Amino acid sequence: EDSLDAIKNGDGWAVACPSGKSDAFFLKCRISPAVTPQALLEEFEDFELHKLYFPKPEQNVRMGQAFLEFTTAAARRRAHTKNEIYVADCQLQLHYSTQHSLAEAIDQGNISAYDMASYKMQRQVLAARHGTSEMVRSGYRGPGGMPSMDGSGGMMPGSMPPGAMDAVGGMPPGFAFNPFGPDSMPPGARRQLMQGRP
C-alpha cells in the first residue's frame, strides 16, 4: 500500500521499492588446495575481514571457492585492492559476491566458516603460551631468585616479569585455558570437575 501511494504521489521507484540495506558485504575467489584458511585470514586481517567461508577439501576438485565477509562496503572495497595477489601458489581473482551466492555454496555442504575475532583470540592464547615456555626455557626466576614454576610446569602468577599480563590482554601466561568449554570435555571429566576430584 505504501508503495502504491508513493507511485501515485510521483515519488519514483526508489521511494516505492527501496533496496534493502545489507549488513554483510562479500568477495569471492577460487583457491587451490595449497591455500589454507590461516593464510587467507592473515592476508586480509588488516582489511576488517569479519568471516571467512572456506571450501572443504574434495576429491577431484582442483579449485574451491572461498567467500570473504565484511561488515561495511568500504572494508570490502579496500580488500578488493588485494586482487591478483599470490597466496601460496594461487593468484587470487577477487570478485564482488552476494549473500545468495554464499547460501548456494553452503547448501551444497562444502563450506566451513572461520570467524576473524575467534582466530585472533586463539592466536593471542598461543602467543601467551609460547611466551611462557620461552621464559621457562630461559630460566626466568621470580622475586627473590626463587624458581618461577608451579606444580604443572607453568609460571606462578606472582613471578611474571613486569608487563607480562598486559602483553597478553590480562591473561597470565601458563594458566590453563580450555577453548572448548565444559560441555565438550571428555566423558566423566565434567562430573569430576563439579565434584572437586582430580
SEBATI-74156 format. One record per residue: y, z, x of N, C-alpha, C, O in turn. Coordinates in steps of 0.02 Angstrom, whole numbers, padded with zeros to 5 digits, always signed. Example, Ala and Ser with C-alpha at 12.3 -4.5 7.8 and 13.67 -1.06 7.14 Angstrom:
BEGIN
-00284+00390+00660-00225+00390+00615-00165+00390+00660-00166+00423+00712-00112+00354+00642-00053+00357+00684+00002+00394+00645+00057+00402+00670
***
This chain:
BEGIN
-00060+00000+00041+00000+00000+00000+00063+00000+00044+00111-00036+00029+00063+00041+00098+00120+00042+00143+00130-00026+00176+00187-00049+00186+00074-00059+00194+00079-00125+00225+00109-00176+00177+00151-00216+00196+00087-00173+00114+00114-00220+00064+00189-00208+00054+00227-00256+00049+00209-00145+00051+00280-00129+00044+00320-00155+00103+00376-00181+00095+00292-00148+00163+00327-00172+00223+00338-00247+00221+00391-00272+00240+00286-00283+00198+00292-00356+00194+00344-00375+00140+00385-00420+00151+00341-00341+00083+00389-00355+00029+00461-00342+00052+00507-00378+00032+00470-00292+00094+00537-00274+00118+00560-00319+00175+00616-00314+00199+00515-00363+00198+00532-00408+00253+00533-00375+00321+00568-00398+00366+00494-00320+00329+00494-00284+00393+00453-00319+00447+00460-00303+00506+00410-00367+00428+00371-00404+00477+00302-00375+00488+00286-00319+00467+00261-00414+00523+00190-00395+00534+00183-00334+00579+00137-00295+00571+00228-00326+00627+00222-00270+00674+00227-00203+00637+00195-00154+00656+00268-00201+00584+00275-00140+00545+00219-00136+00494+00192-00082+00481+00201-00193+00464+00148-00193+00412+00080-00177+00441+00041-00142+00409+00066-00202+00500+00000-00192+00532+00010-00169+00604+00000-00208+00651+00030-00107+00614+00043-00083+00682-00021-00081+00723-00074-00064+00696-00016-00096+00786-00076-00092+00829-00088-00019+00846-00041+00019+00859-00152+00001+00845-00169+00070+00860-00156+00085+00934-00171+00045+00977-00128+00143+00947-00114+00162+01016-00178+00191+01047-00210+00235+01018-00195+00165+01105-00255+00187+01139-00239+00243+01189-00185+00244+01219-00285+00290+01196-00276+00342+01247-00323+00331+01305-00330+00374+01349-00357+00273+01306-00402+00255+01360-00391+00182+01378-00385+00139+01335-00387+00168+01443-00374+00101+01468-00427+00085+01520-00442+00127+01563-00455+00025+01517-00515+00009+01556-00506-00051+01602-00471-00099+01587-00540-00046+01660-00553-00103+01703-00629-00108+01709-00664-00058+01702-00653-00168+01723-00725-00176+01735-00734-00222+01795-00690-00263+01811-00791-00215+01827-00807-00258+01884-00882-00261+01894-00918-00214+01876-00905-00316+01923-00976-00322+01942-00985-00290+02010-00942-00297+02054-01041-00256+02019-01055-00222+02083-01126-00237+02105-01170-00250+02065-01135-00235+02171-01201-00247+02200-01239-00181+02204-01209-00128+02196-01304-00184+02217-01343-00121+02224-01320-00077+02282-01336-00018+02283-01283-00105+02330-01260-00065+02387-01201-00020+02369-01186+00026+02407-01168-00033+02313-01110+00008+02293-01135+00070+02257-01177+00066+02212-01110+00128+02277-01131+00191+02246-01075+00218+02202-01017+00200+02210-01092+00262+02154-01040+00294+02114-00989+00331+02157-00929+00328+02144-01013+00366+02209-00968+00403+02253-00918+00357+02286-00859+00375+02293-00940+00298+02308-00895+00251+02341-00839+00229+02294-00781+00225+02315-00855+00215+02231-00804+00194+02183-00757+00252+02165-00697+00242+02160-00785+00312+02156-00743+00370+02140-00693+00382+02196-00634+00396+02183-00715+00377+02258-00670+00389+02314-00619+00334+02321-00561+00346+02339-00639+00272+02307-00593+00215+02313-00535+00220+02263-00479+00198+02278-00549+00247+02203-00498+00249+02151-00472+00319+02137-00438+00330+02087-00487+00366+02181-00466+00436+02171-00390+00442+02166-00365+00482+02126-00353+00405+02205-00280+00410+02206-00246+00369+02151-00185+00363+02150-00286+00342+02105-00258+00299+02053-00270+00328+01983-00272+00292+01933-00276+00395+01980-00283+00431+01917-00344+00407+01876-00341+00403+01815-00398+00391+01911-00460+00373+01876-00484+00434+01837-00488+00489+01864-00499+00424+01773-00522+00479+01731-00598+00482+01730-00627+00535+01741-00630+00425+01717-00704+00423+01716-00728+00357+01744-00694+00305+01740-00787+00360+01773-00821+00300+01797-00885+00293+01757-00924+00340+01751-00897+00233+01731-00959+00218+01695-00997+00169+01740-00976+00113+01751-01054+00193+01766-01089+00158+01819-01157+00134+01795-01192+00172+01761-01175+00072+01810-01240+00046+01786-01299+00080+01821-01298+00090+01882-01349+00097+01783-01410+00124+01812-01448+00067+01846-01447+00011+01821-01482+00082+01902-01519+00029+01937-01573-00001+01892-01610+00035+01858-01577-00066+01891-01628-00101+01852-01662-00152+01897-01630-00184+01938-01728-00159+01887-01764-00211+01924-01742-00279+01900-01725-00288+01841-01741-00327+01945-01725-00397+01930-01651-00406+01909-01633-00460+01885-01609-00356+01919-01538-00364+01904-01500-00356+01970-01497-00301+01998-01471-00411+01995-01438-00410+02060-01369-00378+02056-01350-00341+02101-01332-00391+02002-01264-00365+01995-01258-00327+01930-01272-00354+01876-01237-00263+01933-01224-00225+01873-01149-00225+01859-01110-00249+01899-01130-00198+01802-01059-00197+01783-01036-00124+01776-01065-00086+01737-00983-00107+01812-00955-00039+01809-00890-00042+01770-00853-00092+01772-00875+00013+01735-00812+00019+01697-00773+00078+01726-00802+00131+01740-00708+00070+01734-00664+00123+01757-00615+00140+01702-00581+00095+01675-00612+00204+01683-00568+00226+01629-00508+00264+01656-00514+00308+01698-00449+00246+01630-00386+00278+01649-00353+00303+01585-00366+00277+01531-00310+00354+01591-00278+00383+01532-00211+00350+01516-00183+00362+01462-00185+00310+01562-00122+00275+01548-00128+00202+01569-00166+00185+01614-00088+00160+01536-00086+00089+01555-00057+00081+01626-00077+00037+01663-00009+00125+01644+00022+00121+01710-00030+00135+01765-00030+00101+01817-00073+00184+01754-00125+00200+01803-00173+00141+01811-00194+00125+01866-00191+00110+01755-00235+00052+01759-00202-00005+01797-00234-00038+01838-00138-00016+01785-00102-00069+01820-00102-00056+01895-00113-00102+01935-00089+00006+01914-00089+00023+01986-00157+00013+02017-00163-00013+02072-00210+00033+01980-00278+00025+02006-00296-00049+02013-00336-00067+02056-00267-00090+01970-00283-00162+01973-00259-00194+02037-00280-00249+02054-00214-00160+02074-00192-00186+02139-00249-00184+02190-00243-00214+02243-00303-00150+02174-00362-00147+02218-00407-00209+02208-00460-00214+02239-00387-00254+02164-00427-00313+02151-00442-00350+02217-00399-00359+02259-00505-00371+02223-00531-00410+02280-00540-00370+02344-00552-00399+02397-00535-00303+02340-00553-00263+02400-00629-00261+02405-00665-00275+02357-00654-00242+02464-00725-00235+02475-00745-00161+02471-00712-00118+02500-00798-00149+02434-00831-00083+02434-00903-00097+02452-00939-00133+02417-00925-00068+02508-00990-00084+02537-00991-00160+02550-00947-00186+02583-01042-00195+02523-01047-00267+02535-01018-00309+02478-01029-00369+02475-00982-00276+02433-00962-00309+02370-00886-00315+02365-00850-00266+02373-00862-00376+02351-00791-00386+02338-00780-00375+02264-00807-00411+02222-00738-00325+02247-00727-00308+02177-00681-00359+02144-00627-00375+02169-00703-00385+02088-00662-00429+02046-00646-00388+01983-00686-00385+01936-00587-00357+01983-00569-00312+01929-00538-00350+01871-00494-00392+01881-00562-00335+01811-00537-00368+01750-00519-00314+01699-00552-00263+01695-00466-00326+01661-00450-00281+01606-00507-00284+01555-00536-00337+01544-00521-00226+01525-00575-00223+01477-00556-00178+01419-00499-00153+01416-00603-00167+01373-00588-00129+01312-00642-00076+01299-00696-00078+01329-00626-00031+01254-00674+00019+01232-00734-00015+01200-00791+00008+01206-00722-00071+01165-00776-00107+01132-00827-00134+01183-00887-00129+01171-00803-00162+01238-00848-00188+01290-00889-00132+01320-00949-00140+01333-00857-00075+01332-00893-00017+01359-00946+00007+01310-01003+00022+01329-00928+00009+01245-00976+00031+01194-01037-00014+01192-01093+00010+01184-01027-00079+01200-01084-00125+01202-01129-00111+01261-01191-00112+01254-01099-00098+01320-01139-00083+01379-01178-00018+01370-01236-00012+01390-01146+00032+01340-01179+00096+01328-01236+00088+01278-01289+00118+01286-01226+00046+01227-01279+00034+01178-01341+00004+01209-01396+00013+01184-01332-00033+01264-01390-00062+01298-01428-00009+01339-01482-00023+01365-01398+00051+01344-01433+00107+01375-01439+00105+01450-01486+00133+01478-01392+00072+01484-01399+00067+01557-01336+00091+01594-01320+00065+01647-01302+00140+01566-01240+00165+01596-01242+00241+01605-01264+00277+01560-01220+00264+01662-01210+00336+01675-01135+00349+01682-01099+00308+01712-01112+00406+01656-01040+00422+01659-01028+00475+01713-01067+00523+01720-00974+00467+01751-00954+00514+01803-00881+00533+01791-00837+00491+01788-00869+00598+01784-00802+00624+01771-00768+00639+01837-00796+00675+01879-00708+00613+01847-00674+00623+01911-00658+00696+01924-00664+00719+01981-00637+00734+01873-00621+00805+01883-00682+00843+01907-00677+00886+01951-00741+00829+01877-00803+00863+01898-00822+00844+01969-00844+00887+02008-00813+00781+01986-00828+00757+02053-00785+00794+02105-00810+00815+02157-00720+00801+02090-00675+00836+02137-00696+00909+02145-00694+00936+02200-00715+00941+02090-00735+01011+02093-00799+01019+02136-00803+01065+02177-00847+00975+02125-00909+00978+02165-00893+00969+02239-00923+01003+02281-00847+00924+02254-00830+00912+02323-00797+00973+02354-00809+00988+02413-00755+01009+02316-00723+01070+02342-00775+01123+02356-00771+01159+02406-00824+01129+02311-00876+01179+02321-00916+01163+02384-00931+01208+02424-00935+01100+02392-00972+01080+02452-00931+01091+02515-00958+01113+02567-00866+01077+02512-00822+01088+02570-00819+01163+02586-00819+01182+02645-00816+01205+02534-00814+01277+02545-00879+01301+02578-00878+01341+02624-00935+01275+02553-01000+01294+02584-01003+01271+02656-01027+01308+02699-00980+01211+02669-00982+01184+02737-00938+01226+02783-00956+01240+02840-00879+01245+02758-00833+01286+02797-00864+01354+02814-00853+01380+02869-00902+01382+02767-00935+01447+02779-00987+01440+02834-00990+01482+02879-01028+01388+02830-01080+01380+02880-01050+01367+02949-01078+01388+03000-00992+01332+02951-00959+01320+03015-00936+01387+03045-00943+01397+03105-00908+01432+03003-00885+01497+03028-00944+01539+03054-00938+01573+03104-01000+01535+03019-01059+01573+03040-01085+01546+03107-01100+01585+03152-01088+01479+03112-01113+01450+03175-01067+01465+03234-01090+01473+03290-01002+01469+03220-00955+01482+03274-00952+01556+03293-00917+01574+03340-00989+01598+03258-00993+01668+03275-00932+01708+03253-00915+01758+03285-00900+01686+03198-00842+01723+03174-00861+01795+03158-00912+01807+03126-00820+01842+03179-00832+01913+03165-00774+01940+03124-00717+01920+03133-00791+01984+03079-00741+02014+03034-00697+02064+03070-00699+02070+03132-00657+02101+03031-00613+02152+03061-00654+02203+03100-00708+02223+03079-00627+02223+03158-00662+02272+03199-00719+02243+03239-00757+02280+03270-00727+02177+03238-00780+02145+03277-00848+02149+03246-00897+02130+03277-00853+02172+03184-00918+02178+03151-00941+02108+03129-00900+02068+03109-01005+02094+03133-01030+02029+03109-01012+02021+03036-01017+02068+02996-00992+01961+03018-00967+01949+02950-01020+01916+02906-01006+01865+02875-01079+01945+02904-01133+01916+02865-01154+01965+02811-01154+02025+02821-01172+01938+02752-01202+01982+02702-01277+01972+02706-01301+01937+02750-01315+02003+02660-01388+02000+02663-01416+01931+02653-01472+01918+02675-01379+01886+02621-01406+01819+02607-01386+01769+02660-01402+01710+02654-01351+01791+02712-01329+01744+02764-01260+01717+02751-01235+01677+02790-01227+01738+02696-01159+01714+02681-01107+01760+02710-01124+01810+02743-01045+01743+02700-00990+01783+02726-00976+01841+02679-00979+01834+02618-00961+01899+02708-00939+01955+02668-00868+01941+02643-00829+01912+02679-00852+01961+02581-00785+01945+02554-00728+01969+02597-00677+01935+02603-00734+02028+02628-00679+02055+02667-00674+02028+02738-00629+02046+02775-00721+01983+02757-00723+01961+02826-00700+01889+02835-00712+01859+02888-00668+01861+02785-00645+01792+02791-00580+01791+02831-00540+01838+02827-00569+01738+02869-00505+01733+02904-00448+01725+02855-00460+01702+02799-00387+01742+02874-00330+01737+02828-00323+01666+02801-00329+01617+02838-00311+01662+02735-00301+01597+02703-00364+01562+02682-00360+01509+02650-00423+01589+02697-00485+01554+02681-00494+01549+02605-00517+01497+02581-00477+01602+02569-00485+01599+02496-00437+01548+02466-00456+01511+02420-00375+01544+02491-00328+01496+02465-00350+01425+02478-00340+01380+02437-00382+01414+02536-00403+01347+02554-00456+01319+02508-00463+01259+02501-00493+01364+02476-00546+01340+02430-00529+01356+02358-00574+01362+02317-00465+01362+02343-00445+01372+02274-00462+01439+02246-00473+01446+02186-00466+01491+02288-00479+01558+02264-00552+01577+02259-00568+01632+02238-00599+01532+02279-00669+01549+02277-00692+01566+02347-00690+01523+02391-00714+01627+02360-00733+01646+02428-00792+01605+02453-00841+01596+02416-00790+01579+02514-00847+01544+02542-00907+01589+02545-00901+01649+02556-00966+01561+02535-01028+01599+02541-01051+01630+02476-01107+01653+02472-01009+01632+02425-01030+01660+02362-01074+01611+02325-01063+01550+02330-01123+01636+02290-01170+01592+02254-01134+01555+02199-01090+01583+02166-01151+01492+02191-01121+01451+02138-01176+01412+02104-01214+01376+02137-01182+01420+02039-01233+01384+02001-01199+01332+01958-01172+01349+01905-01199+01268+01979-01163+01217+01941-01195+01200+01874-01166+01166+01833-01256+01225+01863-01293+01206+01803-01285+01257+01746-01299+01240+01689-01264+01318+01761-01256+01369+01710-01322+01401+01692-01375+01376+01711-01320+01458+01656-01381+01496+01643-01430+01460+01597-01490+01475+01600-01407+01413+01556-01453+01381+01509-01500+01332+01543-01549+01311+01512-01486+01313+01605-01531+01265+01638-01567+01296+01697-01590+01260+01742-01574+01362+01698-01611+01396+01751-01686+01384+01740-01707+01366+01685-01726+01393+01793-01798+01386+01785-01825+01436+01734-01793+01488+01722-01883+01422+01702-01910+01467+01651-01918+01538+01679-01944+01548+01734-01897+01586+01641-01903+01657+01660-01846+01683+01701-01835+01744+01703-01809+01639+01735-01755+01662+01779-01699+01694+01740-01670+01744+01761-01683+01665+01683-01627+01693+01643-01646+01762+01617-01605+01807+01617-01709+01770+01594-01731+01834+01568-01727+01887+01622-01704+01943+01610-01751+01869+01683-01748+01916+01739-01676+01934+01756-01662+01992+01773-01632+01886+01752-01561+01898+01767-01532+01947+01717-01496+01994+01736-01547+01937+01653-01520+01980+01600-01548+02051+01605-01513+02098+01587-01610+02058+01630-01640+02124+01636-01623+02158+01702-01641+02215+01713-01588+02122+01746-01566+02151+01809-01620+02153+01862-01613+02189+01912-01674+02114+01852-01728+02113+01903-01717+02053+01949-01688+02003+01927-01739+02057+02011-01732+02000+02058-01778+01943+02038-01778+01891+02071
***
